Amino acid sequence: MSENLVLYAVDFSPFVEAVELALFEAKGKYTKHIIPLGDKKPAWYAEKVNPSGKVPAITYGGQAVSPDQPSPESFKLAESTVILEFIADLYPDSTLYPKDVKLRASARFFVYKIVDTVLPAFIGPMFKKEPTDRIIKAFEEMQALMDPDHSKLIVGDEFTIADAAFIPVAWRIDVFLKNDVGSYPVGDGLKVYKAFAEGPQFARFRAYLATVKARPSFQKFMPTELLKVDPGTRLVPKPPGDFARMTETPENLVLYAADFSPFVEAVELALIEVKQEYTKHVIPMGVKKPIWYIEKVNPAGKVPAITYGGPSVSPDQPSPEAYKLAESTVILEFIADLHPESTLLPTDPKLRASVRFFIYRFGEVIRSALHGPIVKQEPAEVLLDGFEKIQALMQPGNDDFVVGTDFTIADAILIPFVWRLDVWLKNDIGSYPLGDGIKAHKVFAEDPKFAHLRAYFAKAKTRPPFQQIVIKEDGLVKDSLKFNSLRAANVVQL
């Protein structure tokens, strides 16, 4: 795949600026294409790039074509923080991701706190008539997360995704307060700015802002027009343009699902563990799949997918304001981010990395381990070989959880598949020769080499989320019998 990267943008967007800062620092090549917002927004953008119609978004790879005719072969991605991590992955030799695992975790956490703490603290006083005290508290909290050395950036000496995400918002707050621009009472901005400019508690922030202003990336991408705002300007209560997506919305979560999907079950296990309320809406697959689901929720047409936030509406009429997300592993991390107090992602950086590595390797192994025996007439032993590899990734000496001492997203993704392994082999379901599944199940059920996985699964089945979510065995058997028809025609049916 050729590395054509197109950035779809609007002027004066801090989220677009964050992406451009990262691309510049990584020496990434890209084409920038401005998208008019409002009534002038082209229909092709939502249809072919980002169904939500928001910016920034990117296309990557595919044929070299005009940005207003994006290639169907190109990879599409939206949401600035996701794009930042994608750029860091594209350019591993850059400094966007620190090589040190703790610094990398710190950078990711700082980006999370920007969305969770800084943006609401900015939007409230600027656009919603909230007091400026919120800005002070937010920046005290953020400054405490920064490297204490005044000569450094957010996490050490190098420019990371944390700097890219923080600079556009921090600079706007500095400019707006200095010019008393916002929806708060006249004069309150100047008082807060005085604390920023002179107060000893913000010395670290001042040193940071001075450091980044000297960088070529800042000088290239921070719009000087912001410096020309009229002092005392009162901003409208409703955030205009790109800020609207960061306002606080009701936490309506809709899970779009299909029956008998292990990926849907993984998401539901996580949702129940964190006690997240949600609405489940079943999507018919195949020819009965509704067009609105592809157009308004997930262009790929697959499940699971979720919508989050926006007004409370019927699931079959999803709001354009709701955030859309697909792919079970991505959704699992999103749920973990929604509930940082939960155990879904460990707070320890090494355990967190272990969870992510397990999920990555699980995806690699399980795809071939399941697909071959179930639909491609490969031996049932391939299933056992795959799960033996998975078992080797689990922590030795602890059969309660995959990683650490608590339920994580690694457990959520593993449990539905171990259950299928047990049910399919026990009921001889697959495209392998008749009877081979039962033989393989005897190995799984009795061989000492699977003792760890058996003990793990036995405990998993006793947890309330499993009992609440995982469908009855006879239902799975009935749905899976279709795989038996894929057995070779010359197999002798005993």
C-alpha positions as CSV (number, residue, x, y, z in Angstrom):
1,M,0.0,0.0,0.0
2,S,1.4,3.4,-1.0
3,E,1.8,5.9,1.8
4,N,-0.5,8.6,0.5
5,L,-1.8,10.5,3.5
6,V,-4.6,13.1,3.1
7,L,-5.6,15.2,6.1
8,Y,-9.1,16.6,5.9
9,A,-9.2,19.8,7.9
10,V,-10.8,23.2,8.7
11,D,-9.1,26.4,9.5
12,F,-8.6,27.4,13.2
13,S,-9.2,23.9,14.6
14,P,-7.0,22.9,17.5
15,F,-7.6,19.3,16.7
16,V,-6.4,19.7,13.2
17,E,-3.4,21.7,14.5
18,A,-2.5,18.8,16.8
19,V,-2.4,16.4,13.9
20,E,-0.3,18.8,11.8
21,L,2.2,19.4,14.7
22,A,2.6,15.6,15.0
23,L,3.1,15.1,11.2
24,F,5.6,18.0,11.1
25,E,7.6,16.7,14.0
26,A,7.6,13.2,12.5
27,K,8.6,14.6,9.1
28,G,5.6,13.0,7.6
29,K,4.4,13.9,4.1
30,Y,0.8,14.6,3.6
31,T,-1.8,16.5,1.6
32,K,-4.1,18.9,3.4
33,H,-7.6,19.4,2.1
34,I,-9.9,22.0,3.6
35,I,-13.5,20.9,4.2
36,P,-16.2,23.6,4.4
37,L,-18.4,23.2,7.4
38,G,-22.1,23.8,7.8
39,D,-24.4,23.9,4.8
40,K,-21.4,23.9,2.4
41,K,-20.0,20.6,3.7
42,P,-19.7,18.3,0.7
43,A,-21.9,15.2,0.7
44,W,-19.0,13.0,-0.5
45,Y,-17.0,13.7,2.7
46,A,-19.5,12.0,5.0
47,E,-20.1,9.2,2.5
48,K,-16.5,8.4,1.7
49,V,-14.3,9.7,4.5
50,N,-16.0,10.3,7.9
51,P,-19.7,9.5,8.4
52,S,-19.9,11.9,11.3
53,G,-18.8,14.7,8.9
54,K,-16.3,16.1,11.5
55,V,-12.6,17.0,11.1
56,P,-9.9,16.1,11.4
57,A,-10.0,12.8,9.4
58,I,-7.4,11.1,7.3
59,T,-7.2,8.7,4.4
60,Y,-4.0,6.6,4.2
61,G,-2.8,4.4,1.4
62,G,-4.7,3.3,-1.7
63,Q,-4.3,4.9,-5.1
64,A,-3.0,8.5,-5.5
65,V,-6.2,10.3,-6.3
66,S,-7.7,13.8,-5.8
67,P,-8.6,14.4,-2.1
68,D,-12.2,15.0,-3.1
69,Q,-12.4,11.6,-4.7
70,P,-10.9,9.4,-2.0
71,S,-10.0,5.9,-3.0
72,P,-12.2,3.1,-1.6
73,E,-8.9,1.2,-1.0
74,S,-7.6,3.8,1.4
75,F,-7.7,3.5,5.2
76,K,-10.0,6.0,6.8
77,L,-9.5,7.3,10.3
78,A,-11.1,10.1,12.4
79,E,-10.8,11.6,15.9
80,S,-7.6,13.6,16.5
81,T,-6.3,11.5,19.5
82,V,-6.7,8.3,17.5
83,I,-5.0,9.9,14.5
84,L,-2.1,11.0,16.7
85,E,-1.5,7.4,17.8
86,F,-1.7,6.2,14.2
87,I,0.9,8.7,13.2
88,A,3.2,7.6,16.0
89,D,2.8,4.0,14.8
90,L,3.5,5.1,11.2
91,Y,6.7,6.8,12.2
92,P,8.2,4.6,15.0
93,D,11.6,6.3,14.6
94,S,10.1,9.6,15.6
95,T,9.8,10.8,19.2
96,L,6.0,10.9,19.2
97,Y,5.9,7.6,21.2
98,P,8.7,7.6,23.8
99,K,10.7,4.4,23.7
100,D,10.5,4.0,27.5
101,V,7.3,2.2,28.4
102,K,6.6,4.4,31.4
103,L,7.1,7.6,29.4
104,R,4.9,6.2,26.7
105,A,2.2,5.4,29.2
106,S,2.6,8.9,30.7
107,A,2.1,10.5,27.2
108,R,-1.0,8.5,26.6
109,F,-2.4,9.4,30.0
110,F,-1.7,13.1,29.5
111,V,-3.6,13.0,26.2
112,Y,-6.5,11.3,28.0
113,K,-6.5,14.1,30.6
114,I,-6.6,16.8,27.9
115,V,-9.9,15.4,26.7
116,D,-11.2,14.6,30.2
117,T,-10.1,17.7,32.0
118,V,-8.6,20.5,29.9
119,L,-11.2,20.7,27.1
120,P,-14.3,20.8,29.4
121,A,-12.4,23.5,31.5
122,F,-11.8,25.5,28.3
123,I,-15.3,25.1,26.8
124,G,-17.2,25.9,30.0
125,P,-15.8,29.4,30.6
126,M,-15.3,30.3,27.0
127,F,-18.7,29.3,25.6
128,K,-21.1,28.2,28.5
129,K,-20.8,31.1,31.0
130,E,-19.0,29.0,33.6
131,P,-16.6,30.6,36.1
132,T,-12.9,30.8,35.2
133,D,-11.9,29.0,38.4
134,R,-12.3,25.7,36.4
135,I,-9.4,26.7,34.2
136,I,-7.1,27.3,37.2
137,K,-8.0,23.9,38.7
138,A,-7.5,22.1,35.3
139,F,-4.1,23.6,34.7
140,E,-2.9,22.9,38.2
141,E,-3.8,19.3,37.6
142,M,-2.2,19.1,34.2
143,Q,1.0,20.9,35.4
144,A,1.3,18.3,38.1
145,L,1.5,15.6,35.4
146,M,4.3,17.4,33.5
147,D,8.0,16.6,33.9
148,P,9.1,18.8,36.8
149,D,12.2,19.9,35.0
150,H,11.4,23.3,33.5
151,S,13.7,22.8,30.6
152,K,11.8,19.8,29.3
153,L,8.6,19.1,27.5
154,I,5.6,17.2,28.9
155,V,7.3,13.8,29.3
156,G,11.0,14.3,29.0
157,D,13.2,15.9,26.4
158,E,11.4,14.8,23.3
159,F,8.2,16.0,21.5
160,T,5.4,13.5,21.9
161,I,1.7,13.1,21.1
162,A,1.1,14.7,24.5
163,D,2.7,17.9,23.3
164,A,0.9,17.8,20.0
165,A,-2.5,17.5,21.7
166,F,-1.8,20.0,24.4
167,I,-0.2,23.0,22.6
168,P,-3.2,24.1,20.5
169,V,-5.5,24.2,23.5
170,A,-3.0,25.6,25.9
171,W,-2.1,28.4,23.6
172,R,-5.7,29.3,22.9
173,I,-6.4,29.6,26.6
174,D,-3.4,31.8,27.0
175,V,-4.4,34.1,24.2
176,F,-8.1,34.2,25.1
177,L,-7.5,35.0,28.8
178,K,-4.9,37.6,28.0
179,N,-7.5,39.4,25.8
180,D,-10.4,38.6,28.2
181,V,-12.3,36.7,25.5
182,G,-15.0,34.3,26.6
183,S,-18.5,34.0,28.0
184,Y,-17.5,34.6,31.6
185,P,-18.0,38.1,33.3
186,V,-15.8,40.9,31.8
187,G,-12.5,41.1,33.5
188,D,-12.4,37.6,34.9
189,G,-10.1,36.4,32.1
190,L,-7.5,39.0,32.9
191,K,-7.4,38.0,36.5
192,V,-6.8,34.4,35.6
193,Y,-4.2,35.4,33.0
194,K,-2.4,37.4,35.7
195,A,-2.1,34.1,37.7
196,F,-0.7,32.3,34.6
197,A,1.7,35.1,33.8
198,E,3.0,36.0,37.3
199,G,1.9,33.3,39.8
200,P,4.7,31.0,41.1
201,Q,2.3,28.1,40.9
202,F,2.3,28.3,37.1
203,A,6.1,28.7,36.6
204,R,6.3,25.3,35.0
205,F,3.5,26.0,32.5
206,R,5.1,29.3,31.5
207,A,8.4,27.7,30.9
208,Y,6.8,25.0,28.8
209,L,4.9,27.5,26.7
210,A,8.1,29.5,26.1
211,T,9.9,26.3,25.0
212,V,7.3,25.2,22.5
213,K,6.8,28.6,21.0
214,A,10.4,28.5,19.9
215,R,9.9,25.3,18.0
216,P,9.5,25.5,14.2
217,S,6.4,23.3,14.3
218,F,4.6,25.9,16.6
219,Q,5.7,28.8,14.4
220,K,4.4,27.0,11.3
221,F,1.0,25.8,12.5
222,M,-0.3,28.0,15.2
223,P,-2.5,30.6,13.5
224,T,-1.3,34.1,14.1
225,E,-4.9,35.3,13.5
226,L,-5.7,34.2,17.0
227,L,-3.5,36.9,18.3
228,K,-5.7,39.5,16.6
229,V,-8.9,38.8,18.6
230,D,-10.7,41.9,19.8
231,P,-10.1,42.3,23.6
232,G,-13.2,41.8,25.6
233,T,-15.1,39.8,23.0
234,R,-18.0,37.8,24.5
235,L,-18.3,34.4,22.9
236,V,-21.7,32.8,22.3
237,P,-23.0,30.2,24.8
238,K,-22.9,27.4,22.3
239,P,-19.4,26.3,21.1
240,P,-19.1,26.9,17.4
241,G,-17.7,24.5,14.9
242,D,-15.3,21.8,16.0
243,F,-15.6,22.6,19.7
244,A,-19.1,21.2,19.7
245,R,-18.0,17.6,19.8
246,M,-16.3,18.1,23.1
247,T,-19.3,19.4,25.0
248,E,-20.8,17.3,27.7
249,T,-23.6,15.1,26.4
250,P,-25.8,12.5,28.0
251,E,-23.9,9.3,28.2
252,N,-26.3,7.3,26.0
253,L,-24.5,4.1,24.9
254,V,-26.1,1.9,22.2
255,L,-24.5,-1.4,21.4
256,Y,-25.3,-2.7,17.9
257,A,-25.1,-6.4,18.0
258,A,-25.8,-9.7,16.3
259,D,-26.9,-13.0,17.9
260,F,-24.1,-15.5,18.5
261,S,-21.2,-13.1,18.0
262,P,-18.2,-13.7,20.3
263,F,-17.1,-10.1,19.6
264,V,-20.4,-8.7,20.8
265,E,-20.2,-11.0,23.9
266,A,-16.7,-9.6,24.7
267,V,-18.0,-6.0,24.7
268,E,-21.0,-7.0,26.8
269,L,-18.8,-8.7,29.4
270,A,-16.8,-5.5,29.7
271,L,-19.9,-3.3,29.9
272,I,-21.4,-5.4,32.7
273,E,-18.1,-5.5,34.6
274,V,-18.0,-1.7,34.8
275,K,-21.8,-1.4,35.4
276,Q,-22.2,0.8,32.3
277,E,-25.8,1.2,31.3
278,Y,-26.5,0.5,27.6
279,T,-29.1,-0.3,25.1
280,K,-28.6,-3.4,22.9
281,H,-30.0,-3.3,19.4
282,V,-29.7,-6.4,17.3
283,I,-28.8,-5.9,13.6
284,P,-29.9,-8.6,11.1
285,M,-27.0,-9.8,9.1
286,G,-26.8,-10.7,5.4
287,V,-29.4,-9.4,2.9
288,K,-31.6,-8.2,5.8
289,K,-29.0,-5.8,7.1
290,P,-30.6,-2.3,7.2
291,I,-29.1,0.4,5.0
292,W,-29.3,3.0,7.7
293,Y,-26.8,1.0,9.8
294,I,-24.1,1.2,7.2
295,E,-24.9,4.9,6.4
296,K,-25.2,6.1,10.0
297,V,-23.3,3.8,12.3
298,N,-20.7,1.6,10.7
299,P,-19.8,1.8,7.0
300,A,-18.3,-1.7,7.1
301,G,-21.7,-3.0,8.2
302,K,-20.1,-5.2,10.8
303,V,-20.9,-5.7,14.5
304,P,-20.3,-4.8,17.2
305,A,-20.4,-1.1,16.9
306,I,-21.5,1.6,19.4
307,T,-22.9,5.1,19.5
308,Y,-22.1,7.2,22.5
309,G,-23.5,10.5,23.6
310,G,-25.7,12.8,21.7
311,P,-29.5,13.1,22.3
312,S,-31.5,10.2,23.4
313,V,-33.1,8.7,20.3
314,S,-34.3,5.4,18.9
315,P,-31.4,3.1,18.1
316,D,-32.5,2.8,14.5
317,Q,-32.3,6.5,14.1
318,P,-28.8,7.3,15.5
319,S,-28.0,10.9,16.2
320,P,-25.4,12.6,13.9
321,E,-24.1,14.1,17.2
322,A,-23.3,10.7,18.7
323,Y,-19.8,9.3,18.6
324,K,-19.6,6.2,16.5
325,L,-17.1,3.4,17.1
326,A,-16.6,-0.1,15.7
327,E,-14.3,-3.1,16.1
328,S,-14.5,-5.0,19.4
329,T,-11.0,-4.5,20.6
330,V,-11.2,-0.7,20.0
331,I,-14.6,-0.6,21.8
332,L,-13.1,-2.5,24.7
333,E,-10.4,0.1,25.2
334,F,-13.0,2.9,24.8
335,I,-15.1,1.3,27.6
336,A,-11.9,1.1,29.7
337,D,-11.3,4.8,29.1
338,L,-14.9,5.7,30.0
339,H,-14.3,3.9,33.3
340,P,-10.7,4.6,34.4
341,E,-11.7,3.5,37.9
342,S,-12.4,0.0,36.7
343,T,-9.9,-2.9,36.3
344,L,-10.4,-3.3,32.5
345,L,-7.0,-1.7,31.9
346,P,-4.5,-2.1,34.7
347,T,-3.0,1.1,36.1
348,D,0.5,-0.5,36.2
349,P,2.1,0.2,32.8
350,K,3.7,-3.2,32.5
351,L,0.4,-5.1,33.2
352,R,-1.4,-2.7,30.8
353,A,1.1,-3.5,28.1
354,S,0.7,-7.2,28.8
355,V,-3.1,-6.9,28.4
356,R,-2.6,-5.2,25.0
357,F,0.0,-7.7,23.9
358,F,-2.2,-10.6,24.8
359,I,-5.1,-9.1,22.7
360,Y,-2.8,-8.5,19.8
361,R,-1.4,-12.1,19.8
362,F,-4.8,-13.5,20.4
363,G,-6.1,-11.9,17.2
364,E,-3.2,-13.3,15.3
365,V,-3.5,-16.8,16.6
366,I,-7.2,-17.3,16.9
367,R,-8.1,-16.2,13.4
368,S,-6.3,-19.2,11.7
369,A,-7.0,-21.5,14.6
370,L,-10.7,-21.1,14.3
371,H,-11.2,-20.5,10.6
372,G,-9.2,-23.5,9.4
373,P,-11.0,-26.3,11.3
374,I,-14.4,-24.7,11.3
375,V,-14.8,-23.7,7.7
376,K,-11.7,-24.9,5.7
377,Q,-11.6,-28.6,6.5
378,E,-8.4,-28.4,8.5
379,P,-7.9,-30.9,11.3
380,A,-9.6,-30.3,14.7
381,E,-6.1,-30.4,16.2
382,V,-5.4,-27.0,14.7
383,L,-7.9,-25.6,17.2
384,L,-6.0,-27.2,20.1
385,D,-2.7,-25.9,18.8
386,G,-4.1,-22.4,18.7
387,F,-5.4,-22.5,22.2
388,E,-2.2,-24.0,23.5
389,K,-0.4,-21.0,22.1
390,I,-3.0,-18.7,23.8
391,Q,-2.6,-20.6,27.1
392,A,1.2,-19.9,26.9
393,L,0.5,-16.2,26.9
394,M,-1.5,-16.4,30.2
395,Q,0.3,-15.6,33.5
396,P,1.7,-18.8,35.1
397,G,0.5,-19.8,38.5
398,N,-2.7,-17.8,38.4
399,D,-5.8,-19.2,36.7
400,D,-8.2,-16.5,37.9
401,F,-7.4,-14.0,35.2
402,V,-5.4,-13.6,32.1
403,V,-3.2,-10.8,33.5
404,G,-2.8,-9.6,37.1
405,T,-5.3,-10.1,39.8
406,D,-8.4,-8.5,38.2
407,F,-10.7,-8.9,35.2
408,T,-9.4,-7.0,32.2
409,I,-10.3,-6.5,28.6
410,A,-8.0,-9.5,27.9
411,D,-10.5,-11.7,29.8
412,A,-13.4,-10.1,28.0
413,I,-12.0,-11.1,24.6
414,L,-10.8,-14.6,25.6
415,I,-13.8,-16.0,27.4
416,P,-16.3,-16.2,24.5
417,F,-13.8,-18.0,22.4
418,V,-12.8,-20.6,25.0
419,W,-16.5,-21.3,25.4
420,R,-16.8,-21.9,21.7
421,L,-13.8,-24.2,21.7
422,D,-15.4,-26.3,24.4
423,V,-18.9,-26.3,22.9
424,W,-17.8,-26.9,19.2
425,L,-15.5,-29.8,20.0
426,K,-17.8,-31.4,22.5
427,N,-20.6,-31.4,19.8
428,D,-18.3,-32.3,16.9
429,I,-19.1,-29.0,15.1
430,G,-16.8,-28.0,12.2
431,S,-15.6,-28.9,8.7
432,Y,-13.1,-31.4,9.9
433,P,-13.9,-35.2,9.6
434,L,-16.8,-36.5,11.6
435,G,-15.7,-37.6,15.1
436,D,-12.5,-35.7,15.1
437,G,-14.0,-32.9,17.3
438,I,-15.0,-35.3,20.0
439,K,-11.5,-36.8,20.0
440,A,-10.0,-33.3,20.3
441,H,-12.4,-32.4,23.1
442,K,-11.2,-35.4,25.1
443,V,-7.7,-34.0,24.9
444,F,-8.9,-30.6,25.9
445,A,-10.9,-32.0,28.8
446,E,-8.3,-34.5,30.2
447,D,-4.8,-33.7,29.0
448,P,-2.6,-32.1,31.7
449,K,-1.2,-29.6,29.2
450,F,-4.6,-27.8,29.2
451,A,-5.0,-27.8,32.9
452,H,-4.4,-24.1,33.3
453,L,-6.9,-23.1,30.6
454,R,-9.5,-25.5,31.9
455,A,-9.2,-24.1,35.5
456,Y,-9.4,-20.6,34.1
457,F,-12.6,-21.3,32.2
458,A,-14.2,-23.1,35.0
459,K,-13.8,-20.0,37.2
460,A,-14.9,-17.7,34.4
461,K,-18.2,-19.5,34.0
462,T,-19.0,-18.8,37.7
463,R,-18.8,-15.0,37.2
464,P,-22.2,-13.3,37.0
465,P,-21.3,-11.4,33.7
466,F,-20.7,-14.8,32.0
467,Q,-24.0,-16.2,33.2
468,Q,-25.8,-13.0,32.2
469,I,-24.3,-12.6,28.7
470,V,-23.2,-15.9,27.2
471,I,-26.0,-17.6,25.4
472,K,-27.2,-21.0,26.3
473,E,-25.2,-23.9,24.8
474,D,-28.1,-25.4,22.8
475,G,-28.6,-22.0,21.1
476,L,-24.9,-21.9,20.1
477,V,-25.0,-25.5,18.9
478,K,-28.1,-24.9,16.8
479,D,-26.6,-21.8,15.2
480,S,-23.2,-23.5,14.5
481,L,-24.5,-26.7,12.8
482,K,-24.2,-24.8,9.5
483,F,-20.5,-25.4,9.7
484,N,-21.0,-29.2,9.5
485,S,-22.2,-28.8,5.9
486,L,-18.7,-27.7,5.0
487,R,-17.2,-31.1,5.6
488,A,-15.6,-32.7,2.5
489,A,-18.2,-34.6,0.4
490,N,-16.1,-37.8,0.4
491,V,-16.0,-38.0,4.2
492,V,-17.7,-41.3,5.3
493,Q,-20.5,-40.4,7.7
494,L,-20.4,-43.0,10.4
